[in-house]
Amino acid sequence: MKFGKILAVAVVATVFASCSNEEELANVGKSESNAIRFAGISGLSDTRTTPIGTHNLTSTNFDVMAFMSSDNALFMGGKHVSGVSDHGVKIVYNTSAWDYDDKDKMAYWPTVGDVDFYAVSPAITDDLVLQGFVYDMTSAAKTISYSTVDEYNSKGTNHDVMYAVTKGRNKKNNGTMPVQMNFKHILSQVVFKAKTTSSILEVDVENVKIHNFVHSGTFTLPAGEPAMSDWKLSPAAKGAYTVKLNAANVKTKNAVVNLSDMNSPLMLIPQKLTKWSTYSAGTAVSIPEADKAKECYLEISMKLKQNDSYLIGSAAEYKTVYVPFDNATGWEPGKRYIYTLIFGGGYDDHGEPILSPITFDAATVDWADANAGADVNVNF
């Protein structure tokens, strides 16, 4: 490591120095003015995990790995004890500025050469490695692997995973300023709202689950802006997640109600979904068949009534309905996707409609006298 070589030279030099000069030489390159400092900025997501933005970036932390620009020699960081992930130098926010979590790992500018910095947030931990969060910055292709969890039915917690890249910095062009790390999100936010288009329908929602989407993959850091195409998905890793809901009662025509807890949206791997085909060749496609085909749908536990008559569920019981779900052009990193459910029916687990609206057909005939040639007398 270049920093190690600088220190080695300083230590050898002290052998030929007096006591007073020894202290000075030992600190060559290690003065506060030569220390590498960092500053972080996060882009807001376009709008169970708290999303990270400029307003709350300091509530998290990040790892930094660095390499010499000339030959990609490691300058900061190393391997996690697990051996399955790199492990950068942890940077935390202390009161008013970003600082090293471990002062013994403070890095200093090399005397010659540029440095390329790579940051990943949150900083890696043993628990995150076990969850499937690992990163590789030492290879030519810089990657982050991540697996989301259904955190309302498991012990895991999802995170707003971000990365930052700053290249070609040195003491001269950076001066005494901290190295600016501009973070970008690699996941997508998904939230749900609801409404009804009828003034006589009232809906109570107990929970919403989304089925058959990929929850694990590897993201390759791009040269430009992050995109869905930067993800390599693990197709076998498909599951069902529960949406964290507000208490949801939908009864005012066209009034939109937040189903999702907007402070804790779903954080999902960017991808294109395959929608559940409720009918194929004129035959209903069941939920088990949709699961086998990995087709996406929503599972909604709900009650629906028209005036005071229940059409789905009852006063004492919620009933499950299923709704085909897709995301059109797909989810992109750093974007928030808002889906509004317009209630009025759904499907059962056999793929058959649960509720069909009552419709009317009408026909008319030409006007004609009921009693041709004679009036009808009404006697009083």
Secondary structure, DSSP 8 states (H G I E B T S, - for coil): -HHHHHHHHHHHHHTTS-HHHHHHHHTTT-SGGGB--EEEEE---B-------TTTGGGS-EEEEEEETTT--EEE-EE-TTSSSEE-EEEEEETTEEEESSGGG--B--SSS-EEEEEEES---HHHHHHT-EEE-SSSS-EEEEE---TTSSS------EEEEEEEE-HHHHTTS-EEEEEEE-SEEEEEEEEES-TTEEEEEEEEEEEEEE-EEEEE--SSS--GGGEEE-TT-EEEEEE-B--EEE-SBT--EE-B-TTS-EEE------B--SEETTEE--HHHHHHTT-BEEEEEEEEEETTEEEES-SS--EEEEEE---TT---TTBEEEEEEEES--B-TTS-BS---------------SSTTS------
